[in-house]
Amino acid sequence: QVQLVESGGGLVQAGGSLTVSCAASGRTFSDYAMGWFRQAPEKEREFVAVISRSGALRYYQEPVKGRFTISRDDAKNTAYLQMNSLKPEDTAVYYCAASPRGTYYRGKPSDFDSWGQGTQVTVSS
């Protein structure tokens, strides 16, 4: 498994922007599709976005389409989630995850083997 560490969370006003990062170590980063999930209080963990191993394919949950952008820098072993036009309902703990499987695009947590510890994103109204 690959080890993942998120950073960059924080408090931002509605309409603002924030970028969270996910640093990977331990295995070959380019062997993994990278995903972002989030979990709000008293809610289940939900898929946000995923990027393929090559970076050519990206998939997003409908509520974040057009506002969030997932990317990766294999030279830095890091994945990113840029979040624009943030809304209070985006408030959650954001987790990055790595998948070695070809089914990563489904956005199912069970397809991801490695998880970070999460970073809190709070959007104030």
Backbone bond lengths (Angstrom), bond angles and torsions (degrees), N, CA, C in turn:
res aa  C-N    CA-C-N  psi(-1)  N-CA   C-N-CA  omega(-1)  CA-C   N-CA-C  phi
1 Q - - - 1.447 - - 1.520 110.39 -
2 V 1.306 114.45 157.27 1.454 120.93 176.92 1.527 108.49 -98.98
3 Q 1.322 116.39 144.85 1.463 120.97 177.91 1.524 108.86 -92.74
4 L 1.331 115.81 136.70 1.462 121.41 -175.01 1.522 110.85 -127.07
5 V 1.333 115.82 137.37 1.457 121.31 178.39 1.524 108.64 -134.34
6 E 1.343 115.35 118.84 1.455 120.42 178.65 1.521 110.66 -88.74
7 S 1.321 115.19 155.93 1.463 121.46 174.78 1.518 108.16 -156.49
8 G 1.326 115.15 166.54 1.454 120.07 173.79 1.513 115.86 100.34
9 G 1.323 117.53 -1.32 1.448 118.79 177.47 1.518 111.34 -69.55
10 G 1.336 115.80 170.71 1.452 119.23 178.80 1.512 111.69 166.43
11 L 1.321 114.48 -165.31 1.459 122.60 -178.88 1.527 108.86 -104.26
12 V 1.319 116.65 130.71 1.455 121.32 179.96 1.515 109.13 -142.60
13 Q 1.306 116.60 150.10 1.455 120.81 178.57 1.533 110.24 -78.57
14 A 1.302 114.74 153.84 1.464 119.74 176.86 1.533 109.49 -56.17
15 G 1.328 114.63 137.46 1.457 120.32 -176.67 1.512 113.55 91.85
16 G 1.324 116.22 -11.96 1.455 120.64 -178.64 1.521 112.69 -84.14
17 S 1.337 114.25 -175.19 1.457 121.43 -177.11 1.512 110.88 -128.79
18 L 1.321 114.56 155.17 1.458 121.17 178.87 1.524 107.10 -156.65
19 T 1.320 116.97 143.84 1.456 121.35 174.29 1.522 109.11 -121.32
20 V 1.315 116.41 125.25 1.457 121.34 174.97 1.520 108.80 -104.37
21 S 1.324 115.61 147.65 1.455 122.00 -176.08 1.515 109.99 -121.38
22 C 1.321 114.52 157.43 1.456 121.40 179.26 1.524 108.16 -137.57
23 A 1.327 116.41 108.73 1.456 121.57 -179.56 1.523 109.87 -93.38
24 A 1.317 116.13 130.10 1.457 121.39 -177.13 1.527 110.79 -110.62
25 S 1.328 114.52 149.67 1.459 120.03 176.54 1.512 109.78 -152.65
26 G 1.298 115.88 161.25 1.453 121.25 172.07 1.518 115.45 101.48
27 R 1.301 118.15 -31.73 1.469 121.09 179.37 1.528 108.06 -138.54
28 T 1.328 115.96 175.50 1.460 120.42 -179.85 1.523 110.51 -72.13
29 F 1.310 115.72 112.33 1.465 122.02 -173.08 1.525 111.50 -58.36
30 S 1.314 116.81 -40.08 1.463 120.44 -176.12 1.531 113.48 -71.01
31 D 1.306 118.02 -4.49 1.466 121.70 175.57 1.521 112.14 -82.94
32 Y 1.347 116.93 -4.15 1.447 120.99 -172.42 1.524 112.54 -122.94
33 A 1.318 115.08 136.81 1.452 119.65 162.70 1.528 106.63 -75.72
34 M 1.315 116.52 146.08 1.470 120.49 -176.92 1.520 110.13 -117.72
35 G 1.311 114.65 134.36 1.454 119.60 -178.78 1.514 112.05 -127.00
36 W 1.318 113.94 159.71 1.464 121.35 172.46 1.528 107.99 -122.09
37 F 1.324 114.88 135.21 1.450 123.47 176.04 1.524 107.55 -126.69
38 R 1.318 116.44 164.63 1.456 119.00 175.57 1.522 109.35 -143.91
39 Q 1.333 114.27 155.42 1.452 120.46 178.96 1.514 109.27 -139.75
40 A 1.319 115.37 117.05 1.454 121.78 175.90 1.527 109.04 -90.02
41 P 1.329 117.31 159.62 1.466 120.01 179.87 1.522 112.20 -53.63
42 E 1.302 115.58 131.74 1.468 123.35 176.52 1.522 112.85 64.06
43 K 1.313 116.83 20.61 1.455 120.61 176.09 1.514 109.57 -125.18
44 E 1.321 115.81 160.22 1.453 120.37 177.87 1.527 110.52 -76.57
45 R 1.330 114.86 156.40 1.454 119.93 175.94 1.520 108.79 -65.39
46 E 1.332 116.82 134.52 1.450 120.27 -177.72 1.532 111.21 -128.17
47 F 1.309 113.28 150.14 1.450 121.25 179.28 1.531 110.20 -70.04
48 V 1.340 116.02 140.59 1.459 121.39 176.78 1.531 110.88 -114.35
49 A 1.331 115.84 -55.82 1.468 119.77 -176.08 1.524 109.28 -161.65
50 V 1.329 115.58 157.91 1.457 120.46 177.47 1.522 108.58 -147.67
51 I 1.331 115.50 148.34 1.459 121.67 178.07 1.518 107.97 -128.53
52 S 1.327 115.63 140.53 1.457 120.53 -177.18 1.526 111.53 -71.35
53 R 1.313 116.20 172.62 1.467 121.52 -179.54 1.523 111.48 -59.57
54 S 1.300 116.41 -39.21 1.463 120.32 -178.56 1.518 112.93 -82.72
55 G 1.322 115.90 -16.56 1.458 120.48 -175.80 1.513 113.50 86.53
56 A 1.322 116.61 -1.44 1.462 119.79 -175.32 1.528 112.70 -77.73
57 L 1.336 116.10 -26.62 1.465 120.54 -176.79 1.523 109.81 -115.25
58 R 1.318 114.56 137.21 1.468 120.81 179.23 1.524 108.13 -139.44
59 Y 1.307 115.48 139.13 1.457 121.02 179.37 1.525 108.31 -131.13
60 Y 1.324 115.28 143.09 1.465 120.71 -176.65 1.530 110.43 -131.62
61 Q 1.335 113.80 148.63 1.455 120.09 168.62 1.524 107.34 -67.57
62 E 1.332 115.87 144.64 1.464 120.07 -173.63 1.526 114.35 -54.88
63 P 1.342 120.52 -44.11 1.469 119.62 -176.37 1.520 115.24 -64.27
64 V 1.327 117.94 -16.32 1.464 119.11 -177.45 1.518 112.33 -107.88
65 K 1.308 117.39 -4.75 1.463 120.35 -179.93 1.528 110.39 -58.96
66 G 1.319 115.39 133.82 1.456 120.52 -179.56 1.515 114.02 85.58
67 R 1.343 116.78 -12.65 1.474 120.59 179.64 1.529 111.83 -113.39
68 F 1.328 116.92 -35.48 1.467 121.92 -177.36 1.524 109.64 -107.79
69 T 1.330 115.42 147.77 1.462 121.08 176.06 1.527 109.04 -133.91
70 I 1.322 115.29 124.86 1.460 120.31 176.19 1.521 108.28 -97.64
71 S 1.333 115.51 142.10 1.459 120.20 178.84 1.520 109.04 -150.01
72 R 1.331 115.19 171.21 1.459 119.93 177.77 1.511 109.51 -147.29
73 D 1.322 115.16 150.06 1.450 122.83 175.72 1.527 106.63 -127.28
74 D 1.314 116.17 99.53 1.458 119.67 -175.23 1.529 112.25 -67.51
75 A 1.318 117.33 -26.40 1.463 120.00 177.99 1.524 111.12 -66.76
76 K 1.333 115.82 -27.04 1.468 121.06 179.97 1.520 112.14 -105.22
77 N 1.342 117.03 1.31 1.467 120.80 -177.77 1.524 111.62 52.79
78 T 1.308 115.86 43.42 1.458 120.30 -173.71 1.537 110.71 -136.08
79 A 1.309 114.34 139.47 1.460 121.84 172.45 1.521 108.53 -111.89
80 Y 1.311 115.17 153.34 1.462 120.37 -176.16 1.530 110.21 -132.53
81 L 1.326 114.24 154.20 1.453 120.66 169.69 1.526 106.37 -133.31
82 Q 1.322 115.20 107.41 1.452 120.40 176.77 1.513 108.32 -90.31
83 M 1.327 115.79 126.66 1.457 121.28 -175.15 1.522 109.88 -120.32
84 N 1.314 115.84 118.62 1.461 122.18 179.39 1.523 110.10 -115.47
85 S 1.313 115.46 164.11 1.468 121.23 178.39 1.525 110.90 48.53
86 L 1.294 116.08 48.22 1.462 120.82 -175.45 1.515 112.15 -64.86
87 K 1.326 115.33 146.15 1.459 122.96 -179.10 1.527 108.69 -121.75
88 P 1.321 117.59 155.61 1.474 119.27 177.44 1.527 112.59 -54.23
89 E 1.306 117.83 -32.74 1.464 120.62 -179.27 1.532 112.76 -72.34
90 D 1.334 117.68 -5.77 1.465 121.15 173.39 1.528 111.41 -83.36
91 T 1.326 117.16 -6.60 1.456 121.27 179.94 1.529 110.37 -61.70
92 A 1.334 115.58 124.62 1.462 120.77 -177.40 1.521 109.17 -177.62
93 V 1.313 115.52 170.37 1.461 120.84 166.30 1.530 106.38 -86.52
94 Y 1.316 115.81 127.29 1.460 121.45 -178.24 1.523 109.60 -102.06
95 Y 1.334 115.48 128.97 1.454 122.44 -178.51 1.526 109.99 -117.51
96 C 1.315 116.64 138.30 1.452 118.62 169.05 1.531 107.92 -99.46
97 A 1.321 114.78 155.90 1.450 120.65 -177.36 1.519 109.48 -149.49
98 A 1.326 115.67 153.98 1.461 121.67 -177.62 1.522 110.11 -120.32
99 S 1.330 115.57 136.33 1.458 120.62 179.98 1.521 110.97 -127.29
100 P 1.342 116.79 127.99 1.462 119.82 175.49 1.537 111.86 -90.16
101 R 1.301 116.18 1.10 1.465 121.22 -171.40 1.521 113.61 -94.27
102 G 1.293 114.61 152.60 1.458 120.34 177.01 1.516 112.74 -73.33
103 T 1.325 116.86 -11.09 1.470 121.13 -179.17 1.527 111.93 -94.02
104 Y 1.323 117.53 14.45 1.469 121.70 -177.61 1.527 112.18 -54.67
105 Y 1.342 116.41 -31.15 1.464 120.72 -172.41 1.531 112.13 -66.06
106 R 1.344 116.32 -15.67 1.470 119.37 -179.85 1.527 111.06 -70.20
107 G 1.333 116.14 -21.33 1.456 118.58 179.83 1.511 113.99 71.65
108 K 1.326 116.91 23.54 1.467 119.92 178.81 1.523 109.91 -91.08
109 P 1.324 117.82 130.77 1.477 120.14 179.35 1.528 113.21 -53.29
110 S 1.307 116.83 -31.68 1.464 120.21 -177.86 1.531 112.47 -67.65
111 D 1.312 118.35 -16.32 1.469 121.72 178.29 1.524 112.16 -85.20
112 F 1.323 117.56 -3.90 1.454 122.60 -175.71 1.527 109.27 -111.92
113 D 1.333 115.74 127.21 1.463 121.46 -174.28 1.516 113.88 -90.62
114 S 1.304 116.90 -31.41 1.461 120.92 -173.98 1.517 109.83 -122.15
115 W 1.337 114.77 142.04 1.462 121.18 -176.98 1.517 109.92 -134.57
116 G 1.336 115.95 146.30 1.442 120.86 171.12 1.520 110.69 -84.04
117 Q 1.323 115.68 -179.82 1.458 120.80 -176.98 1.525 112.24 -85.43
118 G 1.332 116.87 -13.34 1.451 120.70 177.81 1.514 113.11 97.57
119 T 1.322 116.04 152.67 1.457 122.29 175.78 1.532 107.99 -137.96
120 Q 1.321 115.29 135.06 1.462 120.32 -174.51 1.528 110.76 -80.96
121 V 1.316 115.11 131.35 1.464 122.25 172.51 1.521 107.42 -120.14
122 T 1.308 115.94 122.28 1.465 121.41 -179.38 1.521 108.78 -122.39
123 V 1.327 115.79 125.57 1.459 121.54 -179.81 1.522 108.14 -112.78
124 S 1.309 116.79 118.02 1.461 121.13 -178.59 1.525 109.95 -92.52
125 S 1.320 114.55 147.84 1.474 119.73 -178.08 1.513 111.11 -91.14
